[in-house]
């Protein structure tokens, strides 16, 4: 089974930076592993629905971002290390949320939660103003 584990969350002041990591392990029943998953980051703030943050395809040749983070966040991956990253710069108080990484086995890179079959437990990011 596929397992995802986020790390790197914490408390940061507005305007600061934080980097998140997501370590992947295991494989699907068909034998697919991290280097064949599209990967995404989502976040959920208290009282709000989970929302898309960023996504990257399996080869890292394509990325997508929510408008709210474009120009401030950068998604990347290291297939040799089975690790996904999210570098967050110029953080704002509205970026405060639990951040989840997710893996998709769909053909196309997606930006909806239902595109992703595997999820981590999440890591808290708090931005103080």
C-alpha positions in Angstrom: 0.0 0.0 0.0 1.1 3.6 -0.6 2.0 5.7 2.4 2.7 9.4 2.5 4.2 11.3 5.4 4.5 15.1 5.5 7.0 17.0 7.5 8.3 20.5 7.9 5.3 22.3 9.2 5.5 24.8 12.0 5.0 28.4 13.1 6.4 31.2 11.0 5.9 35.0 10.8 4.2 36.6 7.9 6.6 37.3 5.1 8.7 34.3 6.1 9.4 31.0 4.4 8.9 27.4 5.2 9.6 24.2 3.3 7.5 21.1 3.4 8.5 17.5 2.5 6.4 14.4 1.8 8.1 11.1 1.9 6.4 8.3 -0.1 6.8 4.6 0.4 5.1 1.4 -0.8 3.4 0.6 -4.1 -0.1 0.2 -5.5 -1.6 -3.3 -6.1 -0.5 -2.9 -9.8 3.1 -2.2 -8.7 3.3 1.5 -9.3 5.5 3.5 -7.1 6.3 7.2 -6.4 8.1 7.9 -9.7 4.9 7.1 -11.6 2.5 9.1 -9.5 1.3 12.6 -10.1 1.6 14.4 -6.8 -0.2 17.3 -5.2 -0.4 19.5 -2.2 -3.7 20.5 -0.7 -4.5 22.5 2.4 -7.4 22.8 4.8 -8.0 25.8 7.1 -10.3 25.5 10.2 -13.9 25.7 9.1 -13.0 25.6 5.4 -13.0 22.9 2.7 -9.8 21.3 1.5 -8.4 23.3 -1.3 -5.8 22.7 -4.0 -2.4 24.3 -3.6 -0.1 22.8 -6.2 0.6 19.7 -8.4 3.4 18.2 -10.3 3.4 15.4 -12.8 5.4 12.2 -12.5 8.3 13.5 -14.5 8.3 17.0 -13.1 7.9 18.4 -16.6 4.5 20.0 -15.7 3.3 21.9 -12.6 0.2 23.7 -11.6 -0.6 26.2 -8.9 -3.6 27.8 -7.2 -3.9 31.5 -8.0 -3.5 32.3 -4.4 0.0 30.8 -4.1 1.3 31.4 -7.6 4.6 33.2 -7.5 5.1 32.4 -3.9 5.1 28.6 -3.6 7.2 26.1 -5.6 6.4 22.4 -5.9 9.2 20.0 -6.8 10.0 16.3 -6.5 13.0 14.0 -6.2 12.0 10.6 -7.7 15.3 9.0 -6.6 14.4 9.9 -3.0 10.6 9.3 -3.4 10.1 12.8 -1.9 7.8 15.7 -2.8 8.6 19.2 -1.7 6.7 22.5 -1.3 8.8 25.6 -0.8 6.6 28.4 0.6 7.8 32.0 0.5 6.3 35.3 1.4 3.8 33.6 3.6 0.6 35.3 4.6 -1.7 34.7 7.6 -4.3 33.2 5.1 -1.8 30.4 4.3 -2.4 29.0 7.8 -3.8 25.5 7.4 -3.1 21.8 7.6 -1.1 20.9 4.5 -1.6 17.5 2.9 0.4 15.7 0.2 -1.5 13.4 -2.1 -0.7 10.9 -4.9 -2.6 10.3 -8.1 -2.5 7.4 -10.5 -4.8 9.1 -13.0 -3.5 9.7 -16.6 -3.7 13.5 -16.4 -2.4 15.9 -13.8 -5.4 17.0 -11.7 -6.3 19.8 -9.3 -9.2 18.3 -7.6 -9.1 16.2 -4.4 -11.0 13.4 -6.1 -8.1 13.0 -8.6 -5.9 11.7 -5.7 -6.3 8.3 -4.2 -3.6 8.4 -1.5 -3.2 11.0 1.2 -0.8 11.8 4.0 -1.9 12.7 7.5 -1.1 16.4 7.1 1.3 18.9 8.7 0.2 22.1 10.4 1.5 25.4 9.0 0.7 28.5 11.1 1.6 32.0 9.9 1.5 34.7 12.5 0.8 38.3 11.5 
